[in-house]
Amino acid sequence: MIWGNAVLSEDQCNVEMDASERKYLADRLTAPTRKCTSSTSPISIESRSHQPKGTEGVNDDFEGIIGASLGLKSVLGLVRTVAPTNSTVLIEGETGTGKELIARAIHEHSARRHRPFVRLNCAAIPLGLLESELFGHERGAFTGAVARKLGRFESANGGTLFLDEIGDIPLELQTKLLRVLQEQEFERLGSTQTIRVDVRLVAATNRDLAALVSTKQFRSDLYYRLNVFPVSVPALRDRPEDIPLLAMHFVKTFAGQMGKHIDKVPTAVIEALINYSWPGNIRELQNFIERSVILTSGNALRPPLADSKITNELKCLEPITLADAERDHILKTLEQTRWVVSGPNGAAARLGVKRSTLYFRMQKLSIDRANRNAARVQ
């Protein structure tokens, strides 16, 4: 088995490894070490090669977005395409996948980059205050309104407004939001004066808005107005090759903040991180690395694997048969693809088998679609 050392220099810690290091990892060279051009001490991560070839400069234009997986490159390609326009963008993805970073990237690559980027988490604002936060209010509009307040739409005039968790906006406010998107005008609470704005909206959600529409929890006209250009951010478990890069970045960041000298991450740690499913995605990985840096006293990262749920998930409590292991693997893949079997992102492609082969194995292993979520074949 061939092993490599990945090196992240001081001046590269905010984005990714340099081109030579990624090529080194991709080609799985046998040389035990590589010199770092930086005068400072590098962080060395001994790990198997998980980096794809030809990733040089993939994120050069996207500050803070780290990774070289095909899924991430596809998302960044969509960002480059839609950013120069004024179209509304709907970013979908699980919690902790970095949807705000994608929204900021859209703003920074647009003609509005020198204008404000204003964000609002719709789930974090109480129902009674959300309308005021969005549209502002006049003095005396309600109890406690002692002065005029500008809403987020006015603050973002000429720039970009990012509404996170837009699926949590109550129905009574959705009509007013739809009007702003269509007419670019609104009234502050307590005022009859119409205010016109020029705002580009980028929205994000971790909920299935189409399902909310079907249950009448979200307006269909607003959904179609938001869903002009959807961008789906992949979960961390779907881009495992990015985990070493992200781990290196977080180790460097937190070690620097805490004044610690950590220059090595053991191979076993990298393997455990790659094999864990990360239900909390990048945010969970970031928090785990921060905790690990706090607990590390030497120059090698020593995360609390022994008492963590990472080890608990990976640990097999009792032996299972090969058929059971295959069944579990197929089921997990089907769940990740929402039971899409064929197509470039289907379960068959992820498992590296033909569609007919996967159907045959499902039948042999008694994996019955009728007893689970309905399978979709594209």
PyMOL commands that set and color helices and strands:
alter all, ss='L'
color gray80, all
select helices_A, chain A and resi 10-12+19-27+70-82+99-108+122-124+127-135+152-155+166-168+171-183+209-214+220-226+236-238+240-258+267-275+281-295+309-314+322-336+347-351+355-364+369-371
alter helices_A, ss='H'
color red, helices_A
select strands_A, chain A and resi 4-8+43-47+89-92+117-121+160-164+185-187+194-196+200-205+229-232+264-265
alter strands_A, ss='S'
color yellow, strands_A
deselect
rebuild
show_as cartoon
